[in-house]
Amino acid sequence: MDTAPLYVIRGARTDDDLRQILDLQGANIRETLDENERASQGFVSLRHDLGLLREMNEPWPHVIATTTGDRGEEVVAYALVMLERFRGRLPLLDPMFERFDTIAFRGRPLHDWRWYMMGQICVAKAHRGRGLVERLYEGHRAQMASSFDLTVTEIDIANTRSMRAHARAGFEVLDEYRSDDGREWAVIGMGMRG
């Protein structure tokens, strides 16, 4: 009988945690996957480097899911924390940050809320379908709710797996737009207290 792995949801603490996030990110970056894989499994759109990931990990760490594997403790999923101070550091995100200046959450302009950006989420292929997206966001709420009202992010609308997972986790679509490269994006938000 195959038993499901036990997962620990926690904050990233070490450079090894961050390197494993980067490995998982690299295995799921949009341009390395074929069209069928992107359509069925989803993808991430942005690469980070270790230095930036380390900076983003303070003062609130990225939320990760780990399990014990052949290499010891293995990062099998992550949901990054990105504060507004990183605006301008990743040019691909500039259009999203510009949209944040114009949109509302539950009838109030975004700038009236205490918000942060969920920087990216990814679950290793072998661990998908086990509720890790919801558990990572529970970790975000537990860590961030005392300081923030909501988290916002954007998803490439072609990433239907991610759109469905975020809807299940409690995100609402706040805006949709087409970027200069022709891709369509949904800006989504989730209240930290439901």
Secondary structure, DSSP 8 states (H G I E B T S, - for coil): -------EEEE--SHHHHHHHHHHHHHTBGGGS-HHHHHHH--B-----HHHHHHHTSSS--EEEEEEETTEEEEEEEEEEE-GGGTTSSGGGHHHHHHHTT-EETTEEGGGS-EEEEEEEEE-GGGTTSSHHHHHHHHHHHHHTTT-SEEEEEEETT-HHHHHHHHHHT-EEEEEEE-TTS-EEEEEEEETT-
